[in-house]
Amino acid sequence: MNSLSELHIDALSEVFNVGAGRAAASLSEIVGDEVRLSVPSVEIRKASDIDDTLMGPRSDRFGAVHQTFSGSFDAEAILLFTEEHALEIVRDMMGSQISIEDLAEFEQEAMCELGNIILNACLSAMADMLNVPLNCSLPDYSVATMDEIFNRICPDQDQDQQYILLLHIDLAIEKRHSEGHLIFLLSSTSLSSLMTQIERFLGEI
C-alpha cells in the first residue's frame, strides 16, 4: 500500500484538525496567549524519499521531538522545526524577555513538553475517533541533520519498507509564525492496519 484515497485523506485531516485544536488550547494555557495551529495537510511517502528539501526553507539542522506509539498500529512520531524556529518557540514558551543565548538550558525540557502536547493531542484524537488503544513512550529531543534524525529512528536498510504520513503545520504564538512538520513513520503492516481502522470507522458513519 503506497497511496491514500481522497476519503482516507479527508478522514485523517479531520482527525488531525481535532488534535491540532486540542494542542492549541493546551499550549495557549502554557504561554498565556493565543496559540493557533493550522489544519495539517496530509500526504504519504516512502521513508527513503524524505530529505530536508521537503521541510520548506533550507536548513542544515532541525529540532526534533520523537515519541514511539504502539497499539492497534505502531508508529514513530516526530515533530520537526528548523533549529532557528525551535529556539524562537522555546523563547515564546518561556517568556520573550529571555535572550536566545540563555535558552540552551531550557530548550530540551520546553521542546519535549511542546512535542508531547502536539503529538499526544493528534494521536489521542486518532485513538478516540477510531476507538483503538494507543500507548506512547516519553518524548526525547535532539538537534541534528535530517539524515541523522531518520537514521537514528529508522536505519537506511529499513527505509524502503517504511512509509511516512507527512503533515505540514503552521504554529502561531503571539503573531509569530513557525512552520513545522509532523511525521509518522509506519511499517507497511502498520500502515495497512491504520487504513483498515479508518475504513471500519468510515463504514460506521
C-alpha angles and dihedrals in degrees: 000000000000106000140057123220118234088253091055091048092049091050093048092046089054091048093051091043088059090046093049090052091052092047093048091052092051093046092048089059091051098049096034092231138081115288120192128195119191123231103272117239112226130218135154127225141164110268089231089062095060120107136146093272088074091059098073120242114038113266132164096208135035136195106233130189111196131193133169118226124195137178130083085003132009126232141171106220122202129183110201132194129162111263091251094051091047091058092047091052091050090051091051090050094046097039130282092250090075113093122231089245092060096049099083095088091051099040099086096048096041095048092046088053092048092048093045091054097046098039094044092046091053096043094043089052088053092047091049095048095045093037093229131135118251128180126192139203125230113278123255127197131210139166111219146122120288092253092051093050095050097040090054092053099032119018117224094253091059099045096086087061094048132083131197134212102215119200125183115208137181116215118195123190117175090345092306110127122210123182118218143160135228112210124190113191113203136173117237088256093053092045091052089049091051092050090049090053091049092049090050090051093048090049090056095053 
